[in-house]
């Protein structure tokens, strides 16, 4: 298997090997994957809470006339194009 990593991730992995806790980059990746698998539910829960918080903030903004209502598909599309352009 071949994977591509950003230079930042390569540097992070190398720094973990340099601590002496891991013998090679493969051990770092394996440990990270095990951690991810073991903590998958907690990460999902954290992401869900973040989304709920953002939704509540959006609902508050709309209730206080601070938000932007998008009434149709074209308006939504333009809104996201605007966000991408920033």
WOTAGI-V697461 format. One record per residue. RES is the residue in one small letter. D_CENTER is the distance of its C-alpha to the mean C-alpha in Angstrom with 1 decimal. Layout:
BEGIN
((RES,D_CENTER) (RES,D_CENTER))
END
This chain:
BEGIN
((x,24.3) (x,22.9) (x,19.3) (x,18.3) (x,16.3) (x,15.8) (x,18.4) (x,16.1) (x,15.0) (x,18.7) (x,19.8) (x,17.7) (x,19.1) (x,22.5) (x,22.4) (x,21.8) (x,24.8) (x,26.8) (x,26.6) (x,28.8) (x,26.8) (x,26.0) (x,28.5) (x,26.4) (x,22.9) (x,23.1) (x,23.5) (x,20.3) (x,18.3) (x,20.2) (x,19.6) (x,15.8) (x,16.0) (x,18.4) (x,16.3) (x,13.4) (x,16.1) (x,17.8) (x,15.0) (x,13.3) (x,14.9) (x,13.9) (x,10.1) (x,10.8) (x,13.1) (x,10.8) (x,8.3) (x,11.6) (x,13.2) (x,10.8) (x,11.5) (x,15.1) (x,15.4) (x,14.3) (x,16.7) (x,19.4) (x,19.1) (x,19.6) (x,22.5) (x,24.0) (x,23.9) (x,25.6) (x,28.1) (x,28.9) (x,29.1) (x,26.4) (x,24.0) (x,24.4) (x,25.6) (x,25.1) (x,28.0) (x,27.8) (x,25.8) (x,27.0) (x,25.9) (x,22.4) (x,22.4) (x,23.8) (x,21.3) (x,18.3) (x,20.4) (x,21.0) (x,17.3) (x,16.8) (x,19.9) (x,18.9))
END
